[in-house]
Amino acid sequence: MKNLYELLQVPKNATDYEIYRAFFNAVRNFENISDNEQKEYINAFIILSDLELRKNYDVMIGFLFLINLHGIFILILKMVLIFLIFMAIWVAMKNLLNLLKK
């Protein structure tokens, strides 16, 4: 899902007028873009221009950001576990080689 603010190229604290202006600047180029892209712009305008929908969208974006942070944390945790397993195997192999040399 595309970020609606980035799609319309407006800041998150944009006023209704800025959203309106950004949407109608995009409308001028509608003949040059596909139907799906036109629908994305229309949906972005509908959501961001309605105060209640915009609040819900901002909450959803914040939640998705937290999910992404959680995913990054899990990835780092997995990498650390793989490193620890590798180190345990390396120490075990080193000890085994030392035993074989004796």
C-alpha positions in Angstrom: 0.0 0.0 0.0 1.4 3.4 -1.0 1.6 6.2 1.5 -1.2 8.6 0.6 0.8 11.6 1.8 3.7 10.7 -0.5 1.3 10.0 -3.4 -0.2 13.4 -3.2 3.2 14.9 -2.2 1.9 16.7 0.9 3.2 16.7 4.4 1.3 14.8 7.2 0.1 18.1 8.7 -1.2 19.4 5.3 -4.3 21.6 5.4 -7.5 20.7 3.5 -6.6 23.3 0.9 -3.1 21.8 0.4 -4.6 18.4 -0.1 -7.3 19.8 -2.5 -4.6 21.7 -4.5 -2.3 18.6 -4.7 -5.2 16.4 -5.9 -6.2 18.8 -8.6 -2.6 19.3 -9.7 -2.6 15.5 -10.1 -5.9 15.5 -12.0 -4.4 17.7 -14.7 -2.2 14.7 -15.6 -4.9 12.1 -15.5 -4.9 11.5 -19.3 -1.2 10.5 -19.0 -1.6 7.9 -16.2 -3.4 4.6 -16.0 -6.9 4.0 -14.5 -5.4 2.2 -11.5 -3.2 5.2 -10.7 -6.2 7.6 -11.1 -8.1 5.5 -8.6 -5.2 5.7 -6.2 -5.2 9.5 -6.4 -9.0 9.6 -6.0 -8.8 7.3 -2.9 -6.0 9.4 -1.4 -8.0 12.5 -1.8 -11.1 11.0 -0.4 -9.3 9.6 2.7 -7.1 12.6 3.4 -9.8 15.2 2.9 -12.2 13.6 5.4 -11.1 14.3 8.9 -12.4 11.0 10.4 -11.0 8.9 7.6 -7.7 10.7 7.9 -7.4 10.1 11.6 -8.1 6.4 11.1 -5.5 6.3 8.3 -2.9 7.9 10.5 -3.5 5.4 13.2 -3.2 2.5 10.7 0.1 3.9 9.3 1.4 4.2 12.9 0.4 0.6 13.5 2.1 -0.6 10.3 5.3 1.3 11.3 5.3 -0.6 14.6 4.8 -3.9 12.8 7.8 -3.1 10.6 9.9 -2.3 13.7 8.8 -5.6 15.2 9.9 -7.4 12.0 13.3 -5.7 12.1 13.7 -6.7 15.7 12.9 -10.3 14.9 15.3 -10.3 12.0 18.1 -9.0 14.2 17.3 -11.6 16.9 17.5 -14.4 14.3 20.9 -13.1 13.1 22.2 -13.0 16.7 21.0 -16.5 17.3 22.6 -17.8 14.1 25.9 -16.1 15.1 25.7 -17.7 18.6 25.1 -21.1 17.1 28.0 -20.6 14.7 30.2 -19.6 17.6 29.1 -22.6 19.7 29.9 -24.9 16.7 33.3 -23.2 16.2 34.2 -23.6 19.9 33.1 -27.3 19.9 35.2 -28.0 16.7 38.2 -26.2 18.3 37.9 -28.3 21.4 37.5 -31.5 19.4 40.6 -30.7 17.4 42.5 -30.0 20.6 41.4 -33.4 22.0 42.5 -35.1 18.8 45.9 -33.5 18.9 46.6 -35.0 22.4 
